[in-house]
């Protein structure tokens, strides 16, 4: 799955990804050659996308660097979004003033 997303990230078409996987001899989930439909479904499937985004595959394989990077990224997004909301509150609600 990681290989499919890395090829898609490099602006490879679905047909190009299919050809690359078949040329490398990577078996599809059914044990056959890859088809455009299977690759398209994997790229648009929330479960497979979420596995990479949320780091589930990294946790299962004990890839600590990826897990640390995912946790740091999520914590940074959380902190920045809280800061933005706090700043917006001062503009949106006239009752809130910081001296």
C-alpha positions as CSV (number, residue, x, y, z in Angstrom):
1,X,0.0,0.0,0.0
2,X,2.8,2.4,0.8
3,X,4.3,1.8,-2.7
4,X,1.0,2.7,-4.3
5,X,0.7,6.0,-2.4
6,X,4.3,6.8,-3.0
7,X,3.8,6.3,-6.7
8,X,0.6,8.4,-6.6
9,X,2.4,11.1,-4.7
10,X,5.0,11.4,-7.5
11,X,2.1,12.3,-9.9
12,X,2.0,8.8,-11.5
13,X,-1.3,7.9,-13.2
14,X,-3.4,4.9,-12.1
15,X,-2.4,3.1,-15.2
16,X,1.3,3.9,-14.5
17,X,1.0,2.7,-11.0
18,X,-0.6,-0.5,-12.2
19,X,2.1,-1.1,-14.8
20,X,4.9,-0.4,-12.2
21,X,3.4,-2.8,-9.6
22,X,3.0,-5.6,-12.2
23,X,6.6,-5.0,-13.6
24,X,8.0,-5.2,-10.0
25,X,6.1,-8.5,-9.5
26,X,4.1,-7.2,-6.5
27,X,1.0,-9.4,-6.0
28,X,-2.4,-7.8,-5.6
29,X,-4.6,-8.5,-2.6
30,X,-6.2,-11.4,-4.6
31,X,-2.8,-12.8,-5.6
32,X,-3.2,-11.8,-9.2
33,X,-1.9,-9.0,-11.3
34,X,-2.9,-5.4,-10.5
35,X,-5.8,-3.8,-12.4
36,X,-6.6,-0.1,-12.7
37,X,-9.8,-0.7,-10.7
38,X,-8.0,-2.2,-7.7
39,X,-5.4,0.6,-7.6
40,X,-8.2,3.3,-7.9
41,X,-10.2,1.7,-5.1
42,X,-7.1,1.6,-2.8
43,X,-6.3,5.3,-3.5
44,X,-9.9,6.4,-2.8
45,X,-10.6,4.1,0.1
46,X,-10.8,5.9,3.5
47,X,-9.5,2.8,5.4
48,X,-6.3,2.4,3.4
49,X,-5.7,6.2,3.3
50,X,-6.3,6.4,7.0
51,X,-3.9,3.6,7.7
52,X,-1.1,5.7,6.3
53,X,-2.2,9.0,7.6
54,X,-2.9,7.9,11.2
55,X,0.2,5.7,11.4
56,X,-1.6,2.4,12.1
57,X,0.7,0.5,9.9
58,X,3.7,2.0,11.6
59,X,2.4,1.1,15.0
60,X,1.8,-2.5,13.9
61,X,5.3,-2.8,12.5
62,X,7.0,-1.0,15.4
63,X,8.4,1.8,13.2
64,X,9.1,4.2,16.0
65,X,10.4,7.1,13.8
66,X,7.2,7.2,11.8
67,X,5.1,6.9,15.0
68,X,7.0,9.8,16.6
69,X,6.7,11.9,13.4
70,X,2.9,11.3,13.2
71,X,2.4,12.1,16.9
72,X,4.5,15.3,16.6
73,X,2.7,16.4,13.5
74,X,-0.8,15.8,15.1
75,X,0.3,17.6,18.3
76,X,1.6,20.5,16.4
77,X,-1.7,20.8,14.4
78,X,-3.6,20.7,17.6
79,X,-1.6,23.4,19.3
80,X,-1.6,25.7,16.3
81,X,-5.4,25.3,15.8
82,X,-6.0,26.1,19.5
83,X,-3.9,29.2,19.2
84,X,-5.7,30.3,16.1
85,X,-9.1,29.8,17.8
86,X,-8.0,31.8,20.8
87,X,-6.8,34.7,18.6
88,X,-10.1,34.6,16.6
89,X,-12.1,34.7,19.8
90,X,-10.7,38.1,20.6
91,X,-11.9,39.5,17.3
92,X,-15.3,37.7,17.2
93,X,-16.4,38.2,20.8
94,X,-16.2,41.9,22.0
95,X,-16.5,40.8,25.6
96,X,-13.1,39.1,25.6
97,X,-10.2,41.5,26.0
98,X,-6.6,40.8,26.8
99,X,-4.7,43.6,28.6
